Amino acid sequence: MTFGQLSSQVHSAMRQYTAGNAGMSMVDRDMTDMWMQAAIYQLDADLGWTQDRVQVSSVLGQRRYTLDSAIRRILTVSYDGAELLPLLAAEDVVKQNADDTTGTPIYYSWFASELSLYPVPNTAALTIELWTIKAPTALATDAAVPTLPLHTHHLLVTHALYQAWQYIGEMDRSARCEEMYMAGMHQERGNYINARGIVQARSDSRAV
């Protein structure tokens, strides 16, 4: 379905509800468009749908590399074909940043669109490859179609309704929609993982 069709379903439900409740202000189409954009963003994030491979060339003596701001999660990073280990603890990042040793990177950290390598690369033009989850492109017209599979579009409507009911104070209806969304999303995520092999056991017990 198109963005316009999806948003219209939510707008129609809100219009019928407010028409039957005297004194309640109408919810305009701009609001339902906003909720639908948020629903697309959330379902895409929950399914890890918008994946992308990113490649950057190493620069001799350069630790930090600016990445696309649309990247919201990094799955793996490799340097010249060898997988790097993530630094997750703040104290480890601080310790590594204070070390100006050069060599072949072993670790990486990522914060505010900036990738940092440790040690500092001592070779230029080697490939830094990342597998990432990126934010979906916002849909600008009613005719635009979400990249998410057609059979998941009902979940977009459900999530947008969850936001809409919450906005007008119908918390019970909102909670039911949230429960329906979560149940449907978890089922779809399981199907997606099983079909694509996105999460699987590795010999080192890490998930990929």
N, C-alpha and C positions, 0 to 999 in steps of 0.2 A: 504494500500500500504506500501511497505517497505521504509526505509530511502533512499536506493539507487534509487528506482523508483521515489520518490518525488524529490530528488535532481537532478536527470537526466532531469526531465521536465524543471526545471529552467535553467540548463546548456544548454539544447537544444535551449531554447528561446534566451539565450544570444549568443550562437554560431551562430545562424541564423542571429541575428541582427548585430553582429560585422563583419560577413563575407560579409554583404552587405554594409558596411561602410568602405571604404578604409582608411587605416592609423590608424584604431582603434584597440588597442591591445585586444587579446582574453581574456575572463574571464575564469580562470581555474576552475577545479572541486573542488579544495580545498576551493575556495571562495564560490561556491554554497553550499557546505556542511556546511560552517560556517553560511550562511544565513538561511539554513534550520534548523540548530540547534537553531538559535535565534528565528525562527518562531515557533518552537515547544514550546520553553520556554515561548514565549509571549502568544500564544493561551491558553496554560495550565494555565497561570496566569490569563488571562482574563476570563476564564470559571471557575476558582477555581477548576480545575479537580482533581489534585493530593492531595486528602485529607487524613489525617492520625490522628489516635488517639494515643496520647503519654501519658504514665503513668510514674510518678516519685514518689519515696517514700520520705516522709518528714524526715528531720533529726533534732533532738532536737537542738535548738539554731542556726540553719543555715538559713540565709535569702536567699542566692543566689544559683541557680541551673543552671548548664550549659546544654544547649539543643543542639540538632542536628543542625548543621549550615545550613542544607538544609531547615529548616523551614523559610518561608518568611512571613507568616502571622499567627497570633493566632486568632481563632474565639471565643473560650471560654476557661476559666480555672475554675476548681472546686477543692475544698479542702475538702476531706472527704465527698464528695457528695454535698457540698454547693457551689454554683457559686460565684466566686470572681468578684469584680468590677475592671476594668482597670484604672490605673492612666495614663492620657494622657498629662497633663500639666507638664512641666519641674519643675516648682516650687513645685508642689505637690510631685513629685518624690524626690526632694531634701529634702523637709520637712520630708517625711516619712523615708528616709534613715538616717536622723539625729536622729530618734527616735529608741531607742534600746528596746522598750517595747516588751515583749513576750506575746503570747496568741494564739488565733485561728485567722489565717489570714482572712482578710476581703478584702484587695486590692492586686493587683499585678501590676508590670511593666515589660517590656520586651525590652531589648536593646542589640545589638551585641551578640546574642545567649545566653543571660543570663536572666533568669527569677528571679525576686525578689518578695518576699512575705512580706506583712505588716499586722499586727505585725509579729515579728519573731516567727516561730512555736515553741510551748512549748511541742510538742508531737512528738515522733518518729514513723516511719513506717506507717503513714497515707497516703492515695493515693492522689497525685496531678495529676489530669487528664486534658489533653489539647486536644482540637480539633483544628487541624492546617491545613494550606495549605502549601505544601512542593514543592520544585523545582523538576521537573521531572529529572530522570536519563538521562544523555547525552547518545545518541545512538552511539555505538562504531563501528558498522559494517554496511555495506549496507543492509544486510539481516534483521537487527533489524526493528521492527515495533513500531511506536509510540503508546502509550497507549490511545491516544485520539480516539474517535469513527471514524470509516471509513468515515462516511458521512461528517466529518469536514476536511478531508485531503486536499480538494481543497482550504480551507482557508490557510493551511500551504504553499501551492504553491503560493497563491496570496500574502501572507505576504513576502515570500522570494523574489518574483518578485518586490515588492515595494522597498525592500532594494537594489536589483540588479540594477533596473532602476535609483535609486537615486545615486548609486555608479558611474555609467557611465555618469551621468549628464542629463538623460532624465527625467526631473522633472515633466513634464505633465503626462507621462506614470506612473511614480512613484505615483503621487497624485491620479490617477484613481485607481490604485491597492490598495492604502491605503483606499480610500473610499469604494471600494468593500469589502475589509477585514473588515472594521469597521461595515458596514451594515450587512454582514453575521455573524460576531461575535455577534453583539447585538441580532440578531434574534435567534441564537443558544443559547445564554445565557438566553434569555427569555424562550425558550422551556425547557432548562435544569432546570431552577429554578422552573417552573411550574410543571415539571414531578417529581422532587426530593423533592420539598418543602424546598429548601435550605434557601430561604428567606421568612419569613412569619411573620405575626403580632403576637406580644406577649401581654399578659395582661399588662405588664409594658411599652408598646409602643416601646420596643427595637426590633431591627431586629436580627434574628438568622440565 
